[in-house]
Amino acid sequence: MRDTDADWRAIGATEPFWGVLTTPQYKRQNLNPEQYTAFYASGLGDIRRITSRLEHLTGKPVRVARALDFGCGTGRLSEAMQAFADHVIGFDISPGMLGEARRLGRGTVVYCDEMPAGKFGWINSFIVFQHIPPERGMAILETLLDRLEPGGLISLQFVIYRDPPPALVGPGFVALIRRGSWRRAWRLLFPSAPPIGSVLMYDYDLTRICAACHRRGIEELMLVHTNHGGAHGVEVFGRRND
């Protein structure tokens, strides 16, 4: 299993903001005060959208004593979660990203690199599990759900399938074979492992996600489809039974 933690430590050390939102304006060379402000403003908008989904599901405003943002990165969502929780904990394994989050940190957010103990009234994780190999990610999901208190809320995001890729054996492959370039043709079919610091994507089994939730009393779920360049995902909103 690939050590994706090493990837995100490397990304956090070089491009902590681009690692969260992979668009050119958040590369270090392009990041100016206006882009920095826009980066965190996008977190406010996302959390408003997330909490509106939760309010639609539960029929009441989101207000909890303790919230966890798993895979918090530079604190883009953690900072915005303060409006809906008395205390927010942001967890991440990337020292570079946590350093940026702590530099910004204000109010009630505490940032840490070890999974916090205790129960939470709201567990949030967006654009995180899709970068963790599913077997490891499912174990993490189970751990998180065990920390959800009765009546607690979840807002989680996963990639579950992707549009079919172009045919592997295309004109370029055929041309290499005709020229006798067998080694290059082999590398086209079976590329080497991406270097450390690559952003990799993984697909999850939605049935397993739902089963993990149901086993912990999260019987009513709201699922919202997402599509980012052919990577189809699902946002999962739910509430644990009292």
C-alpha positions in Angstrom: 0.0 0.0 0.0 1.4 3.4 -1.0 2.5 5.7 1.9 0.2 8.6 1.0 1.2 10.3 4.2 4.7 10.8 2.7 3.1 12.4 -0.4 1.2 14.9 1.7 4.1 15.7 3.9 6.1 16.5 0.8 3.2 18.6 -0.7 2.7 20.5 2.5 6.4 21.4 2.6 6.4 22.8 -0.9 2.8 23.8 -2.0 0.5 23.7 1.1 -2.3 25.8 -0.4 -2.2 24.3 -3.9 -2.3 20.9 -2.2 -5.7 21.8 -0.7 -7.1 23.4 -3.9 -5.2 22.3 -6.9 -5.6 25.4 -9.1 -2.7 27.6 -10.3 -3.6 30.7 -8.3 -2.8 28.9 -5.1 0.8 27.9 -6.1 3.4 29.7 -4.0 4.6 31.7 -7.0 1.1 33.1 -7.6 -0.1 33.5 -4.0 -0.7 37.1 -3.1 -2.8 38.7 -0.4 -5.9 38.7 -2.5 -5.5 35.0 -3.4 -4.8 34.2 0.2 -8.0 35.9 1.3 -10.0 34.2 -1.5 -8.6 30.8 -0.4 -10.0 31.1 3.1 -13.2 32.8 1.9 -13.9 29.7 -0.2 -13.9 27.7 3.0 -16.6 30.0 4.5 -18.7 29.3 1.4 -18.2 25.6 1.5 -19.1 25.3 5.2 -22.2 27.4 4.7 -23.2 25.0 2.0 -22.4 21.9 4.1 -24.3 23.2 7.2 -27.3 24.0 5.0 -27.4 20.4 3.9 -27.2 19.3 7.5 -29.9 21.7 8.5 -32.1 20.3 5.7 -31.5 16.8 6.9 -32.1 17.5 10.6 -34.6 20.3 10.5 -32.6 22.5 12.9 -29.6 24.8 12.9 -26.1 23.3 13.3 -24.7 24.0 16.7 -22.3 21.6 18.5 -20.0 21.8 21.5 -17.1 20.0 19.8 -16.3 19.5 16.1 -13.5 17.7 14.2 -12.1 18.6 10.8 -10.3 15.4 9.6 -7.5 16.2 7.1 -7.8 19.9 7.9 -4.8 20.9 5.7 -4.1 24.7 6.1 -7.4 25.2 8.1 -9.5 26.4 5.2 -12.7 24.6 6.5 -11.7 24.4 10.2 -11.6 28.2 10.6 -15.1 28.5 9.0 -16.5 25.7 11.3 -16.0 28.0 14.3 -19.3 29.7 13.5 -21.1 26.4 14.3 -19.1 24.9 17.1 -17.9 26.0 20.5 -14.5 24.2 19.9 -13.0 23.0 16.7 -10.1 20.6 16.3 -8.3 20.3 13.0 -6.3 17.1 12.4 -3.7 16.6 9.7 -0.5 14.6 9.1 1.3 17.3 7.1 3.6 19.6 9.2 3.8 22.2 6.4 0.0 22.5 6.2 -0.4 22.5 9.9 2.2 25.3 10.2 0.2 27.5 7.8 -3.0 26.7 9.7 -1.5 27.6 13.0 -0.1 30.9 11.6 -3.6 31.8 10.6 -5.3 30.3 13.6 -7.6 32.4 15.6 -10.5 31.8 17.9 -11.3 28.3 19.1 -9.5 26.1 16.6 -6.8 23.7 17.9 -4.6 22.0 15.3 -2.9 18.7 15.9 -1.1 15.8 14.2 -2.5 13.0 16.3 -6.0 11.7 16.2 -7.8 13.4 19.1 -9.6 11.4 21.7 -13.1 12.0 23.0 -16.5 12.4 21.3 -17.6 14.9 18.7 -20.9 16.5 17.8 -19.8 17.0 14.2 -17.2 15.3 12.1 -16.3 16.8 8.8 -13.9 15.7 6.1 -13.8 17.0 2.5 -11.3 16.4 -0.3 -9.4 14.0 2.0 -10.5 10.4 1.8 -10.2 10.4 -2.0 -6.4 10.7 -1.5 -6.1 7.8 1.0 -6.0 4.1 -0.2 -9.5 2.7 0.5 -8.5 -0.2 2.8 -6.7 2.3 5.1 -9.3 4.9 4.6 -12.2 2.6 5.7 -10.3 1.8 8.9 -10.0 5.6 9.5 -13.7 6.1 8.8 -14.6 3.4 11.4 -12.4 5.2 13.9 -14.0 8.5 13.2 -17.5 7.2 13.4 -16.7 5.6 16.8 -16.0 9.1 18.0 -19.4 10.5 17.0 -21.6 11.2 20.0 -25.4 10.4 20.0 -27.1 13.0 17.9 -23.8 13.9 16.3 -23.5 15.0 12.6 -21.3 13.8 9.8 -20.3 15.6 6.6 -17.9 13.5 4.5 -16.8 13.3 0.9 -15.5 10.4 -1.2 -14.8 9.5 -4.8 -16.8 6.4 -5.8 -16.2 6.0 -9.6 -14.7 7.7 -12.6 -15.5 8.1 -16.3 -13.9 5.4 -18.4 -10.4 6.3 -19.5 -9.3 6.5 -23.1 -8.4 3.1 -24.6 -4.9 2.1 -23.4 -4.0 0.6 -26.8 -4.3 3.7 -29.0 -2.4 5.0 -32.0 0.6 6.0 -30.0 1.0 2.4 -28.6 0.6 0.9 -32.1 3.2 3.3 -33.6 5.7 2.3 -30.9 5.2 -1.4 -31.6 5.6 -0.9 -35.4 8.9 0.9 -34.7 10.1 -1.9 -32.5 10.1 0.3 -29.4 9.0 -2.5 -27.1 10.4 -1.0 -23.9 8.6 2.4 -24.4 5.4 0.6 -25.3 5.7 -1.5 -22.1 6.1 1.7 -20.0 3.0 3.2 -21.7 0.9 0.2 -20.5 2.6 -0.1 -17.1 4.0 3.2 -16.0 6.3 3.3 -13.0 5.0 4.4 -9.6 4.5 8.2 -9.3 7.2 10.0 -7.3 6.7 11.1 -3.7 4.6 14.2 -3.6 2.2 13.1 -6.2 -1.5 13.8 -5.8 -3.2 10.4 -6.2 -7.0 9.6 -6.3 -8.7 6.5 -5.0 -12.3 5.2 -5.5 -14.4 4.0 -2.5 -17.2 1.4 -2.3 -20.3 3.3 -1.4 -22.0 0.2 0.1 -19.2 -0.2 2.6 -19.4 3.5 3.6 -23.2 3.3 4.1 -22.8 0.0 6.1 -20.2 1.6 8.4 -22.6 4.5 9.1 -25.6 2.2 9.6 -23.7 0.0 12.1 -23.2 3.1 14.3 -26.8 4.2 14.3 -26.5 6.7 11.4 -29.6 5.3 9.7 -30.7 8.4 7.7 -28.2 9.6 5.2 -28.3 12.4 2.5 -26.1 11.7 -0.5 -25.1 14.4 -3.0 -23.4 13.6 -6.2 -20.2 15.5 -7.3 -18.2 15.5 -10.5 -14.7 16.9 -10.7 -13.4 16.3 -14.2 -14.8 12.9 -14.5 -14.1 11.8 -10.9 -17.6 11.2 -9.6 -18.0 11.5 -5.9 -20.6 11.6 -3.1 -21.0 14.0 -0.2 -22.4 12.0 2.7 -24.5 13.9 5.4 -26.0 12.1 8.4 -27.0 12.2 12.0 -26.4 9.5 14.6 -29.5 8.4 16.5 -29.9 9.8 20.0 
